Amino acid sequence: MSYYFSKTAAMSFEDALTRLEQLLGEEGFGILTRIDVQDVFRAKLDVPFRRYLILGACNPDFAFEALKAEDKVGTMLPCNVVVQETGSGRVEVAAIDPVASMSAIDNGSLRVVSQEVRTRLQRVIDSC
């Protein structure tokens, strides 16, 4: 079982990010965090790196259900989604597979929630 799903497309980084944020919003996800890996590596390590952005996406309804089912699941939230340049005018968008990440937790209610989150995140990635 893979721990993520992804899609590579011929579009600009900015267009991919705009599209991704729009699609996440349509599926009920908000962006809680943004980590610009390129900026972090430049500032902290003084090394160049490709454009790589990690978005911490959260659907409050599903987060609430997950936390009711398993109080420590917050250690695995939010769902990370990545936009990265791959070269030649192409970008890759990728998302964590919540079913894979939650498989270590033996909780049937959590499995139901993670399956629905997977369906929505997969739809977002497929539509980018």
Residue, then its C-alpha position, 0 to 999 in steps of 0.5 A: m500500500s502506498y502512503y500517498f497519491s499524486k499526479t504530474a501536470a504541465m502547468s505553472f507552480e502558481d496555477a497548480l497551487t491555485r487549482l489545488e486550493q480551489l479543489l480542496g475548498e470544494e471538498g470542505f478542506g481549509i489550509l491550516t499551514r503552509i511550509d515553503v520548503q525552498d525558503v526554509f532550506r535557503a534561510k536555514l541551510d543556505v542551500p538551493f532547492r526546487r519550489y516545494l510547498i507543503l499545505g496542511a489541509c483540514n476538513p473540520d467535520f472529519a477532524f472532529e469525527a476522527l478525534k472523537a474516535e481516537d483522541k491521539v489521532g491529532t498527532m497525524l493531522p492535518c492531511n499534508v498535500v504537496v505541490q512541487e516543481t518537477g522541471s520542464g514546466r511540470v508540477e506534481v501534486a501529491a497527498i497523504d493517503p489517510v487510510a495508509s497513515m491510519s492503518a496502524i490504529d485499530n479503530g473501526s470508526l477511524r477507518v470509516v472517516s479515513q476512507e471518506v477523507r481518502t476519497r475526497l483527497q483522491r478526487v482533488i488530486d485526480s482533478c488537478 
